[in-house]
Amino acid sequence: MHRWADVDVISEEKNEQVRQLDPLRLDDELRVLPKLNMAADVAALVRVLGDALPSEESIAAFTTTECLAAMRDLGMYLGSLQRHGVSPFEAVHGATRSFQLLGGRTRMIPRDTVYHYTSWNPVGERERLYTGHPMERSLIDAVRTCVPNLARAVDIGKSLLDEDPAAPAHADRLASLASHIAVADTVMSGIRVKVTPEFFARVLRPFYEDVRVAGRVYMGPAAAHIPIFLIDLLLWASDRASPGYLQFCAEVSSQTLPQWQERYAEWANAPSITSRVVAALERSASPAEDKHVESSAKSLRQALQTLTSFRGKHLVMARRAYHEELRLYELGSGGGSVGLLEEILALTRHNSAMLNATTAQ
């Protein structure tokens, strides 16, 4: 029996296990992938992908980690062909079935995701790259660095919803969650320095296009897959977001890790931490309870402020990358618009300000 719980991005040991694998023996071929992309050699890309497709018997015999590594490597050719205007599922016989089987084995979508491209991507000379450019390496490394911290924040969130804001440990858990979000904020600062909007918009973004598999569209290895949207839902968005953002969260959740799909189903219909803390502030009846609730409110403010900082930096980058004189696409690689990012940032700020006002009363 295969356990989808093995599909994890928190454990560096598990991530490294996937990185070390080369189940389709594509190490040598992938080293020359940037050259094929530079030459737009579609014929060679089709040939390599067709030759590399594993049989149903091979996929059935793969471990979960081998399935992840195989999807990672096939996905590099999928994204490359799509970038050159060719649907790999039309150009390569049997591709649809192989991608569906690999996705099914891990309870993930039938294509590669941002985790295949970053967390499970080897480091060093075996790193899987579309372009080979140092800025692409910097972007991959940045996401690889922050994803485990965001995953830990999601894990902390599981206990927060079962705990009263007046509980002594609630504030400490929220503070820990905020510290993990802060890593993503720091990493975003590094991306702004190391990856230019021009390179992302004109060179990298075309490799992250959506693909259609058996009639359904799946987003590319986009940053929208990372669980910031889940943290938003937990902290404020489940009952304080716009319909547009909630619809976006629903779509992204269906294409992320299986355990995070479960978190989405739980959190999308639960009162947010902001609503719970505000209610606790309004009803607290004793000095001891007041003290714990106020501590929770302080930690929540810290988390919302960190989210605001992260969102602000992301918005600045997105505005530059998707400026009409630079962009090749109207929407981001995760399907969201700059307008949606502006809305999310405004809502995060509004909830932080509302919490401050409630605390001051």
ZAKOL-516344 format. One line per 4 residues: number of its first residue (from 1); for each residue x, y, z of N, C-alpha, C. Coordinates in steps of 0.1 Angstrom, whole numbers. Example, Ala and Ser with C-alpha at 12.3 -4.5 7.8 and 13.67 -1.06 7.14 Angstrom:
residues 2
1> 132:-57:78:123:-45:78:132:-33:78  128:-22:71:137:-11:71:129:0:79
This chain:
residues 361
1> 8:-12:0:0:0:0:9:13:0  5:22:-9:13:34:-10:7:45:-1  15:52:7:10:62:16:12:76:10  1:83:8:3:97:2:9:106:13
5> 8:102:26:14:110:36:29:112:34  35:103:26:49:105:23:52:117:15  42:123:9:43:135:0:44:147:10  56:150:14:58:160:24:69:170:20
9> 68:182:24:79:192:21:85:198:33  81:193:45:87:199:58:100:192:60  101:179:59:113:171:62:124:173:52  135:179:56:146:180:46:151:166:42
13> 151:157:51:155:143:48:147:137:37  133:139:38:125:134:27:127:141:14  128:155:15:131:162:3:143:158:-4  154:155:4:167:151:-1:166:137:-8
17> 157:129:-2:155:115:-8:150:116:-22  141:125:-25:135:127:-38:146:134:-47  153:143:-42:164:150:-50:174:140:-55  177:130:-47:188:121:-51:184:111:-62
21> 171:110:-64:166:100:-73:166:104:-88  169:94:-96:168:96:-111:162:84:-117  149:82:-114:142:69:-118:141:67:-133  141:78:-141:140:77:-155:153:78:-162
25> 164:79:-154:177:80:-160:179:92:-170  174:104:-165:174:115:-173:185:126:-169  193:122:-160:204:132:-155:211:138:-167  216:130:-176:224:135:-187:216:143:-197
29> 204:139:-200:195:146:-209:191:160:-203  189:160:-190:184:173:-184:195:183:-183  208:179:-183:219:188:-183:219:197:-196  214:191:-207:214:198:-220:200:205:-223
33> 190:203:-214:177:209:-216:178:224:-219  186:232:-211:186:246:-214:191:249:-228  200:241:-234:204:243:-247:193:240:-257  185:230:-255:174:226:-263:164:238:-263
37> 162:243:-251:152:254:-251:157:267:-258  170:270:-256:176:281:-263:174:280:-278  176:268:-283:175:265:-297:161:262:-302  151:262:-292:137:259:-295:137:246:-303
41> 144:236:-299:145:223:-306:133:214:-301  122:217:-307:110:209:-303:111:195:-306  117:191:-317:118:177:-321:126:169:-311  137:175:-306:145:168:-296:137:167:-283
45> 130:178:-279:122:177:-267:111:166:-267  105:165:-279:95:155:-281:101:141:-280  113:140:-286:119:127:-286:123:122:-272  129:131:-264:133:128:-251:121:124:-242
49> 111:132:-243:99:130:-235:93:116:-238  92:114:-251:86:101:-256:94:89:-251  107:90:-252:116:79:-248:116:77:-233  113:88:-225:114:87:-211:101:82:-204
53> 90:82:-211:78:79:-205:78:65:-199  76:63:-186:76:50:-180:63:42:-183  65:29:-183:53:20:-186:44:20:-173  32:15:-175:23:13:-164:29:4:-153
57> 36:-6:-158:42:-16:-149:53:-9:-141  61:-1:-147:72:7:-140:66:16:-130  56:23:-133:50:33:-124:44:25:-112  38:14:-115:32:6:-104:42:1:-94
61> 55:-1:-99:66:-6:-91:73:5:-84  71:18:-88:78:29:-82:74:31:-68  83:36:-59:80:41:-46:73:54:-48  68:60:-37:62:73:-37:72:83:-41
65> 84:82:-35:95:92:-38:99:91:-53  100:79:-58:103:77:-72:93:83:-82  80:82:-78:69:89:-85:71:104:-86  75:109:-74:77:124:-73:89:128:-82
69> 100:120:-82:111:124:-90:109:122:-105  101:112:-108:98:110:-122:89:121:-127  79:125:-120:70:136:-124:78:149:-125  88:151:-116:97:163:-116:104:164:-130
73> 110:152:-134:118:153:-146:110:153:-159  99:146:-159:90:147:-171:84:161:-172  81:167:-160:75:180:-161:84:191:-167  97:189:-166:106:198:-172:105:199:-187
77> 102:187:-193:99:187:-208:85:191:-211  76:188:-202:62:193:-204:62:209:-205  68:215:-195:69:230:-195:77:235:-206  87:229:-210:95:233:-222:88:233:-235
81> 81:222:-237:73:221:-249:62:231:-249  55:233:-238:44:242:-237:49:256:-240  61:259:-235:67:272:-237:69:275:-252  72:264:-260:74:266:-274:62:264:-282
85> 50:264:-276:38:264:-283:33:250:-287  38:240:-280:35:226:-284:28:219:-272  16:213:-274:10:206:-263:17:192:-262  24:189:-251:31:176:-250:21:164:-251
89> 8:167:-247:-1:156:-246:-7:153:-260  -5:162:-269:-9:159:-283:3:154:-291  15:159:-287:27:156:-295:33:142:-292  31:138:-279:37:125:-275:27:115:-271
93> 27:104:-278:17:94:-276:19:87:-262  9:86:-255:10:79:-242:13:89:-230  16:102:-233:20:111:-223:8:113:-212  -4:114:-217:-15:116:-208:-16:105:-198
97> -15:93:-202:-17:82:-193:-6:81:-183  7:84:-187:18:83:-178:17:94:-167  13:106:-171:12:117:-162:0:115:-152  -11:109:-157:-22:106:-149:-19:96:-138
101> -12:85:-142:-8:75:-133:2:80:-122  12:88:-126:21:93:-116:14:103:-106  5:111:-112:-3:120:-103:-12:112:-93  -18:101:-99:-27:93:-90:-20:86:-79
105> -7:82:-82:0:74:-72:3:83:-60  4:96:-62:8:105:-51:-4:114:-46  -16:111:-52:-28:119:-50:-26:134:-53  -18:137:-63:-15:150:-68:-20:152:-82
109> -19:164:-87:-24:166:-101:-15:159:-111  -20:157:-123:-13:149:-133:-2:158:-141  5:165:-133:16:173:-139:25:177:-127  36:183:-130:45:188:-120:40:201:-113
113> 44:203:-101:40:215:-93:53:223:-89  50:234:-82:62:242:-77:71:233:-68  65:223:-61:73:215:-52:83:206:-60  78:200:-71:87:193:-79:99:201:-84
117> 95:214:-88:105:223:-94:115:229:-83  111:229:-71:119:235:-60:123:226:-49  114:222:-41:117:214:-29:123:200:-33  119:194:-44:124:181:-48:134:182:-59
121> 138:194:-62:148:195:-73:162:194:-68  171:186:-74:184:185:-69:192:198:-68  201:199:-59:209:211:-58:223:209:-64  228:219:-71:241:217:-77:241:213:-92
125> 250:205:-96:251:202:-111:239:194:-116  232:187:-107:220:180:-112:207:188:-112  208:200:-108:196:208:-107:189:209:-121  176:207:-120:168:207:-133:164:222:-136
129> 168:227:-147:166:241:-151:161:242:-165  152:251:-167:147:254:-181:157:262:-188  164:272:-182:173:281:-189:188:280:-185  190:275:-173:204:274:-168:209:288:-163
133> 201:298:-163:205:311:-159:206:312:-144  216:320:-138:218:321:-124:205:326:-117  197:335:-124:185:340:-118:175:329:-116  174:320:-125:165:308:-123:169:300:-111
137> 182:298:-110:187:291:-98:183:298:-85  185:311:-85:181:320:-73:167:319:-70  158:319:-80:144:318:-77:140:304:-71  146:293:-77:143:280:-72:148:279:-57
141> 160:284:-55:166:283:-41:157:291:-31  152:302:-35:144:310:-26:132:303:-22  125:297:-32:112:290:-28:116:277:-20  127:270:-24:131:259:-17:134:262:-2
145> 139:274:1:142:278:14:129:281:23  119:287:17:108:292:25:97:282:26  96:272:17:85:263:17:84:255:30  95:249:35:94:241:47:89:250:59
149> 92:262:60:87:271:70:73:274:69  68:276:57:53:278:55:46:265:58  52:254:55:45:241:58:44:239:73  55:243:81:54:243:95:43:252:101
153> 42:264:94:31:273:99:18:267:97  16:259:86:3:252:84:1:242:95  11:235:98:10:224:109:6:231:122  12:242:125:9:249:137:-6:253:137
157> -11:257:125:-25:261:124:-35:251:127  -31:238:125:-40:227:129:-44:228:143  -35:231:152:-38:231:167:-45:244:171  -42:255:163:-48:268:167:-63:268:166
161> -69:262:156:-83:262:155:-90:254:166  -83:245:172:-89:237:183:-87:243:197  -81:255:197:-77:261:210:-83:275:212  -88:277:224:-94:290:227:-83:301:227
165> -86:313:221:-76:324:222:-72:328:236  -80:324:246:-77:327:260:-67:316:266  -65:306:259:-56:295:264:-41:301:265  -34:297:275:-21:303:277:-11:300:265
169> -13:288:258:-3:285:248:-7:291:234  -19:297:233:-24:302:220:-15:313:214  -11:322:223:-2:333:218:11:328:214  17:318:221:30:313:217:29:306:204
173> 18:298:201:17:292:188:16:302:177  8:312:179:7:323:169:20:330:167  28:332:177:41:338:176:50:329:167  49:316:170:58:307:163:54:307:148
177> 40:307:145:35:307:132:41:320:125  40:331:132:45:344:126:60:343:122  68:336:131:82:335:128:85:327:115  77:317:113:78:309:100:74:318:88
181> 64:326:89:60:334:78:71:344:75  78:349:86:88:359:84:99:354:75  102:341:75:112:335:66:108:338:51  95:336:48:90:339:34:92:354:31
185> 90:362:41:91:377:38:106:380:36  115:374:43:129:377:41:134:371:28  129:360:24:132:354:11:127:363:0  115:368:1:110:377:-9:119:389:-11
189> 125:394:-1:134:405:-2:146:401:-10  151:389:-8:162:384:-16:159:382:-31  147:378:-34:143:376:-48:143:389:-55  138:400:-48:137:413:-54:151:418:-58
193> 161:413:-51:175:417:-54:181:409:-65  178:396:-65:185:386:-74:178:383:-87  165:385:-88:157:382:-100:150:394:-105  154:398:-117:148:410:-122:134:407:-128
197> 125:417:-127:112:415:-133:112:412:-148  122:418:-155:123:415:-169:126:401:-172  136:395:-164:139:381:-166:128:372:-163  120:375:-152:109:366:-149:98:367:-159
201> 95:379:-163:84:381:-172:86:376:-186  98:378:-191:101:376:-205:108:362:-208  115:357:-197:123:344:-199:117:333:-192  114:334:-179:110:323:-171:94:321:-172
205> 87:331:-171:72:330:-170:66:321:-181  72:321:-194:66:312:-204:67:297:-201  76:294:-192:78:279:-189:68:275:-179  60:284:-173:51:281:-162:36:281:-167
209> 34:279:-179:21:280:-185:12:268:-180  -1:271:-180:-11:260:-177:-10:250:-188  -14:238:-185:-16:227:-195:-30:221:-193  -35:215:-204:-48:208:-204:-45:193:-204
213> -50:186:-194:-49:172:-194:-63:166:-193  -66:158:-203:-79:151:-204:-91:161:-201  -89:173:-207:-100:182:-206:-100:192:-195  -91:190:-185:-90:199:-174:-77:207:-174
217> -77:219:-170:-66:228:-170:-59:227:-156  -45:226:-157:-37:226:-145:-27:236:-146  -25:244:-135:-15:255:-135:-1:249:-135  8:257:-140:22:253:-140:29:253:-126
221> 42:251:-125:49:251:-112:50:265:-106  38:270:-102:36:284:-98:37:286:-83  42:298:-80:43:301:-65:29:301:-58  18:302:-66:5:302:-60:2:289:-52
225> 10:278:-56:8:265:-49:13:266:-35  22:275:-32:27:275:-18:16:279:-8  17:275:4:5:276:13:2:289:20  7:300:14:3:313:19:-12:315:19
229> -19:310:9:-33:311:8:-40:304:20  -34:292:24:-39:285:35:-38:293:48  -26:299:49:-23:308:61:-33:319:62  -35:325:50:-45:336:49:-59:331:54
233> -63:319:49:-76:314:53:-77:312:68  -67:307:74:-66:304:88:-67:317:96  -59:327:92:-58:339:100:-69:349:98  -74:350:86:-84:361:84:-94:358:72
237> -90:350:62:-97:350:50:-110:341:49  -111:331:58:-122:322:57:-135:329:58  -136:340:67:-149:347:68:-147:362:66  -135:366:61:-133:381:59:-127:384:46
241> -128:375:36:-122:377:23:-133:381:13  -128:385:1:-137:388:-10:-141:375:-17  -152:375:-24:-156:363:-31:-146:359:-42  -139:369:-48:-129:366:-57:-117:359:-52
245> -113:363:-40:-101:356:-34:-105:342:-29  -117:340:-23:-121:327:-19:-122:318:-31  -127:322:-42:-127:314:-54:-113:310:-58  -104:319:-58:-90:317:-61:-84:306:-52
249> -87:307:-39:-82:298:-29:-87:284:-32  -100:283:-35:-106:270:-38:-99:263:-50  -96:271:-60:-90:265:-72:-75:261:-69  -68:269:-62:-54:266:-59:-54:254:-50
253> -63:253:-40:-63:242:-31:-64:228:-38  -71:228:-49:-73:215:-56:-61:210:-63  -50:219:-63:-38:216:-71:-26:215:-62  -28:215:-49:-16:215:-40:-15:201:-34
257> -7:200:-23:-4:187:-16:-17:181:-11  -18:168:-10:-31:162:-6:-35:166:8  -25:167:18:-29:170:31:-33:185:33  -28:193:24:-33:207:24:-46:209:18
261> -50:200:9:-64:200:4:-73:197:16  -69:188:25:-77:185:37:-78:198:46  -67:205:48:-67:217:56:-76:227:50  -76:228:37:-85:238:30:-99:235:33
265> -103:222:32:-117:218:34:-121:221:49  -112:220:58:-115:223:72:-115:238:75  -106:245:70:-104:259:73:-113:269:65  -117:265:53:-125:274:45:-139:276:51
269> -143:267:60:-156:268:66:-156:270:81  -144:274:86:-143:277:100:-141:291:103  -145:296:114:-142:310:118:-127:313:118  -123:324:112:-109:327:112:-103:330:126
273> -90:329:127:-84:333:140:-87:347:143  -87:356:134:-90:370:136:-104:372:142  -114:365:137:-127:366:142:-128:360:156  -120:349:159:-121:343:172:-114:351:182
277> -103:358:178:-96:366:188:-104:379:191  -110:385:181:-119:397:183:-130:393:192  -137:382:190:-148:377:199:-143:375:213  -131:370:214:-125:367:228:-122:381:235
281> -117:390:227:-114:403:233:-127:410:238  -138:408:231:-150:415:235:-157:408:246  -154:395:249:-161:388:260:-152:385:272  -139:388:271:-130:384:282:-135:390:295
285> -135:381:306:-142:385:318:-134:385:330  -121:382:329:-112:382:341:-99:387:337  -91:393:347:-78:398:344:-69:388:338  -69:375:343:-60:365:338:-64:362:323
289> -77:360:321:-82:358:307:-78:369:298  -80:381:303:-77:393:295:-62:393:291  -53:389:300:-39:389:297:-36:379:286  -42:367:286:-39:357:276:-45:361:263
293> -57:366:263:-63:371:250:-55:382:244  -51:392:252:-43:403:247:-29:398:241  -24:388:247:-11:382:242:-14:375:228  -25:368:227:-29:362:214:-31:373:204
297> -38:384:208:-40:395:198:-27:401:194  -17:402:203:-4:408:199:3:399:189  3:386:192:9:376:183:2:376:169  -11:377:169:-19:378:157:-15:390:149
301> -14:402:155:-10:414:149:4:412:142  13:405:149:26:403:143:25:394:131  17:384:131:15:375:120:9:383:108  -1:391:111:-8:399:100:2:409:94
305> 10:415:103:20:425:98:30:419:89  34:407:93:44:399:84:38:396:71  26:391:71:19:388:59:18:401:50  15:412:56:13:424:49:27:428:42
309> 37:426:50:51:429:44:54:420:32  51:408:34:53:398:23:45:402:10  32:404:13:23:407:2:27:420:-5  32:430:3:36:443:-3:48:441:-13
313> 57:433:-9:69:430:-17:65:422:-30  56:413:-28:52:405:-39:44:414:-49  36:423:-44:29:432:-53:38:441:-61  48:446:-55:58:455:-62:64:447:-73
317> 68:435:-71:74:426:-81:64:423:-92  52:420:-88:42:416:-98:38:428:-107  37:440:-101:34:452:-109:45:454:-120  57:452:-116:68:454:-126:68:443:-137
321> 66:431:-132:67:419:-142:55:419:-151  44:424:-146:32:424:-155:27:437:-160  37:447:-160:34:460:-166:32:458:-181  23:465:-186:18:462:-200:30:464:-210
325> 40:471:-207:51:472:-217:61:460:-216  60:453:-205:69:442:-203:63:428:-204  50:427:-200:44:414:-198:42:407:-212  41:394:-211:37:385:-222:23:379:-218
329> 19:380:-206:7:374:-201:-1:384:-192  -14:383:-192:-23:392:-184:-22:387:-170  -22:374:-167:-23:368:-154:-10:362:-149  -8:361:-136:3:355:-131:3:340:-133
333> 14:333:-130:16:319:-133:6:311:-125  1:316:-114:-9:309:-106:-23:313:-110  -25:321:-120:-38:325:-124:-44:337:-118  -37:344:-109:-41:356:-102:-37:368:-110
337> -44:379:-108:-41:391:-115:-34:401:-105  -28:411:-110:-22:421:-101:-33:428:-93  -45:429:-99:-57:435:-91:-60:426:-80  -60:413:-81:-63:404:-70:-52:405:-59
341> -40:407:-63:-29:409:-53:-32:422:-45  -36:432:-52:-39:445:-45:-50:443:-36  -60:435:-40:-72:433:-31:-68:425:-18  -60:415:-20:-55:407:-9:-47:415:1
345> -38:423:-4:-30:432:5:-39:442:12  -49:448:5:-58:457:12:-66:450:23  -71:438:20:-79:431:30:-70:427:42  -58:423:40:-49:419:51:-47:432:60
349> -44:443:53:-42:455:61:-55:459:69  -66:458:62:-79:461:69:-81:453:81  -79:440:80:-81:431:92:-71:434:103  -58:438:99:-49:441:109:-53:454:116
353> -58:464:109:-62:477:115:-74:475:124  -84:466:119:-95:463:127:-91:457:141  -82:448:140:-77:441:152:-71:452:162  -63:461:156:-57:471:164:-68:480:171
357> -78:483:163:-89:492:169:-96:484:180  -99:471:178:-106:464:188:-97:463:201  -84:461:200:-75:460:211:-75:473:219  -76:484:212:-75:497:218:-87:501:225
361> -98:495:223:-111:498:230:-110:496:245
